[in-house]
Amino acid sequence: MPTCLTLAPTADDRVFLDEKGARHSPPVDWSCLPPGDAGLTRRVKAAGDSWVVVEKRGRKTFSRGLWASAAVIAAARQQLDAERDTPEYAKKRASDVARRERSQAEYVLEFEAEVLRFLRFHPRYEAHGHTLARRVAEHATPVGSGTVARTKRITVDQRAEAAVVAWMRHQTTAYDSMKIARVKGERREVRRELAQISRAVLDLHRTERTHLPGACSLCQALG
């Protein structure tokens, strides 16, 4: 059964590290299949031994390609290209794209509605709430955006709340221009403090009390 080893990159394009720090170099007849074609990658993995190269940056991981026999990669690509060059595949592809687009459109509407439920703005500020919900959804829901709205680790209502707080942090505070000390936990603490401020601003719009738009960071951000 084919084995697949997960490794980390180094400064040398043909030297990689395993989880114990041991160095590995691929056989001379191996080459790298760049990321981007999941179907081809699956076939190459199933056809023979391979190495997955993954780079970790903080909490995020980035694929740096799949190393495997050049002959295996070429054969898998040729076979897959032949299968894709058929009317049946084109029809299935179009159906899959349409299904994903419908699913994405439904999620955007669901997410925007969830944001509105979290905001609970007073009728006086109803227009602000709809504008904010739409802007947060537009920013947070695109596929591949990597935002909290795309995670499956928390419920959709938790995603909506986190997305609003994140949008507020970038749009209504000076977070993006802050110089934060490179001390463990410092950035998390700054975000926590800014989240408290953002929640207080949101609370201003949950009652019928009036306030000067020019003195409200959210009103200014919404234009």
C-alpha positions as CSV (number, residue, x, y, z in Angstrom):
1,M,0.0,0.0,0.0
2,P,1.4,3.4,-0.9
3,T,2.7,5.5,1.9
4,C,2.6,9.3,2.1
5,L,5.0,11.1,4.4
6,T,4.3,14.7,5.6
7,L,7.4,16.9,5.7
8,A,8.3,20.6,6.2
9,P,10.3,22.7,3.7
10,T,13.8,24.1,4.2
11,A,15.9,26.7,2.4
12,D,17.0,23.9,0.1
13,D,14.3,23.0,-2.5
14,R,15.2,19.3,-2.3
15,V,15.7,18.9,1.4
16,F,12.8,18.5,3.8
17,L,12.4,17.8,7.6
18,D,10.2,15.3,9.3
19,E,8.5,15.8,12.7
20,K,11.7,14.7,14.5
21,G,13.9,17.1,12.6
22,A,15.5,14.4,10.4
23,R,16.4,15.6,6.9
24,H,15.1,13.9,3.8
25,S,15.9,14.3,0.1
26,P,13.7,12.8,-2.7
27,P,15.0,10.2,-5.1
28,V,16.5,11.6,-8.3
29,D,13.6,10.4,-10.4
30,W,11.0,12.2,-8.3
31,S,9.5,15.6,-9.0
32,C,7.2,18.1,-7.4
33,L,3.5,18.3,-8.3
34,P,2.4,21.8,-7.4
35,P,-0.8,22.2,-5.3
36,G,-4.0,23.2,-7.0
37,D,-5.4,20.1,-8.7
38,A,-6.9,18.0,-5.9
39,G,-8.0,15.2,-8.3
40,L,-4.6,14.7,-9.7
41,T,-3.0,14.9,-6.3
42,R,-5.3,12.1,-5.0
43,R,-4.4,9.9,-8.0
44,V,-0.7,10.3,-7.5
45,K,-1.0,9.5,-3.8
46,A,-3.0,6.3,-4.6
47,A,-0.5,5.3,-7.3
48,G,2.7,5.1,-5.3
49,D,4.8,6.5,-2.4
50,S,4.8,10.2,-2.0
51,W,5.8,13.1,0.2
52,V,3.5,16.0,1.1
53,V,5.4,19.2,1.9
54,V,3.5,21.5,4.2
55,E,4.7,24.8,5.6
56,K,3.3,26.1,8.9
57,R,2.9,29.8,9.7
58,G,1.3,30.3,13.0
59,R,-2.0,28.5,13.1
60,K,-2.1,28.3,9.3
61,T,-0.7,25.6,7.0
62,F,0.2,26.0,3.4
63,S,0.8,23.2,0.9
64,R,4.1,23.3,-1.0
65,G,3.3,20.5,-3.3
66,L,3.5,16.7,-3.5
67,W,6.7,14.9,-4.3
68,A,6.4,11.6,-6.1
69,S,7.9,9.6,-9.0
70,A,7.9,11.8,-12.2
71,A,6.7,8.8,-14.2
72,V,3.7,8.3,-11.8
73,I,2.8,12.0,-12.0
74,A,3.0,12.0,-15.8
75,A,0.8,8.8,-16.1
76,A,-1.8,10.1,-13.7
77,R,-2.0,13.4,-15.5
78,Q,-2.4,11.7,-18.9
79,Q,-5.1,9.4,-17.6
80,L,-7.0,12.3,-15.9
81,D,-6.7,14.6,-18.9
82,A,-8.2,11.9,-21.1
83,E,-11.1,11.4,-18.7
84,R,-11.7,15.2,-18.4
85,D,-11.8,15.6,-22.2
86,T,-15.2,14.0,-22.5
87,P,-18.8,15.5,-22.8
88,E,-19.8,13.5,-19.7
89,Y,-17.1,15.2,-17.6
90,A,-18.0,18.6,-18.9
91,K,-21.6,18.1,-18.0
92,K,-20.7,16.8,-14.5
93,R,-18.3,19.7,-14.0
94,A,-21.0,22.3,-15.0
95,S,-23.4,20.6,-12.6
96,D,-20.9,20.7,-9.7
97,V,-20.1,24.3,-10.3
98,A,-23.8,25.3,-10.3
99,R,-24.4,23.3,-7.1
100,R,-21.5,25.0,-5.4
101,E,-22.7,28.4,-6.5
102,R,-26.2,27.7,-5.1
103,S,-24.7,26.4,-1.9
104,Q,-22.5,29.5,-1.6
105,A,-25.4,31.9,-2.3
106,E,-27.5,30.2,0.3
107,Y,-24.7,30.4,2.9
108,V,-24.2,34.1,2.3
109,L,-27.9,34.7,2.9
110,E,-27.9,32.5,6.0
111,F,-24.7,34.2,7.4
112,E,-26.1,37.7,6.8
113,A,-29.3,36.8,8.6
114,E,-27.2,35.3,11.5
115,V,-25.2,38.6,11.7
116,L,-28.5,40.5,11.9
117,R,-29.7,38.3,14.7
118,F,-26.4,38.9,16.6
119,L,-26.6,42.7,16.1
120,R,-30.2,43.1,17.4
121,F,-30.1,46.9,16.5
122,H,-33.0,49.1,17.7
123,P,-35.5,50.0,14.9
124,R,-33.9,53.5,15.0
125,Y,-30.7,52.0,13.6
126,E,-32.2,49.2,11.5
127,A,-30.7,50.6,8.3
128,H,-27.3,50.6,9.9
129,G,-27.8,46.9,11.0
130,H,-28.6,45.8,7.4
131,T,-25.7,47.7,6.0
132,L,-23.3,46.3,8.5
133,A,-24.6,42.7,8.1
134,R,-24.2,43.0,4.3
135,R,-20.7,44.3,4.5
136,V,-19.6,41.7,7.0
137,A,-21.1,38.9,4.9
138,E,-19.5,40.2,1.7
139,H,-16.1,40.3,3.4
140,A,-16.3,37.1,5.5
141,T,-18.0,34.5,3.3
142,P,-16.1,34.2,0.0
143,V,-14.8,30.7,-0.5
144,G,-11.0,30.5,0.3
145,S,-11.0,33.7,2.2
146,G,-9.7,32.0,5.3
147,T,-12.0,34.1,7.5
148,V,-13.8,32.9,10.6
149,A,-17.0,32.6,8.6
150,R,-15.5,29.7,6.6
151,T,-14.5,27.6,9.6
152,K,-16.5,24.5,10.7
153,R,-15.0,24.4,14.2
154,I,-17.7,26.7,15.7
155,T,-21.4,27.1,15.0
156,V,-22.7,29.7,12.5
157,D,-24.0,32.0,15.2
158,Q,-20.5,32.0,16.8
159,R,-19.0,32.6,13.4
160,A,-21.3,35.6,12.8
161,E,-20.3,37.2,16.2
162,A,-16.6,36.6,15.6
163,A,-16.9,38.0,12.0
164,V,-18.6,41.2,13.2
165,V,-15.9,41.7,15.9
166,A,-13.2,41.2,13.4
167,W,-14.8,43.6,10.9
168,M,-15.1,46.2,13.6
169,R,-11.5,45.7,14.7
170,H,-10.2,46.6,11.2
171,Q,-12.8,49.2,10.2
172,T,-13.6,51.1,13.4
173,T,-10.3,51.0,15.4
174,A,-6.7,51.8,14.8
175,Y,-5.7,48.1,15.0
176,D,-4.1,47.9,11.5
177,S,-1.7,50.8,12.2
178,M,-0.9,49.8,15.8
179,K,2.7,48.8,16.7
180,I,2.2,45.8,18.9
181,A,5.2,44.4,20.9
182,R,6.4,41.0,19.8
183,V,5.6,39.5,23.2
184,K,3.7,36.2,23.5
185,G,0.0,36.9,24.1
186,E,0.3,40.7,23.5
187,R,-1.6,40.7,20.2
188,R,-4.3,38.5,21.7
189,E,-4.7,41.0,24.6
190,V,-4.9,43.9,22.3
191,R,-7.6,42.2,20.3
192,R,-9.5,41.4,23.5
193,E,-9.4,45.0,24.5
194,L,-10.5,46.2,21.1
195,A,-13.3,43.7,21.1
196,Q,-14.7,45.1,24.3
197,I,-14.7,48.6,22.7
198,S,-16.4,47.3,19.6
199,R,-19.1,45.5,21.7
200,A,-19.7,48.8,23.5
201,V,-20.2,50.6,20.2
202,L,-22.6,47.9,19.1
203,D,-24.6,48.3,22.3
204,L,-25.1,52.0,21.4
205,H,-27.2,50.9,18.5
206,R,-29.3,48.4,20.5
207,T,-31.2,51.1,22.3
208,E,-33.2,54.1,21.0
209,R,-30.8,56.6,22.5
210,T,-29.5,59.0,19.9
211,H,-25.8,59.8,19.4
212,L,-23.8,62.0,17.1
213,P,-22.8,60.1,14.0
214,G,-19.6,62.1,13.8
215,A,-18.6,60.8,17.2
216,C,-19.4,57.1,16.4
217,S,-16.7,55.0,14.8
218,L,-19.3,52.6,13.4
219,C,-21.5,55.3,11.8
220,Q,-18.4,56.8,10.3
221,A,-17.3,53.4,8.9
222,L,-20.7,52.7,7.4
223,G,-20.6,56.1,5.8
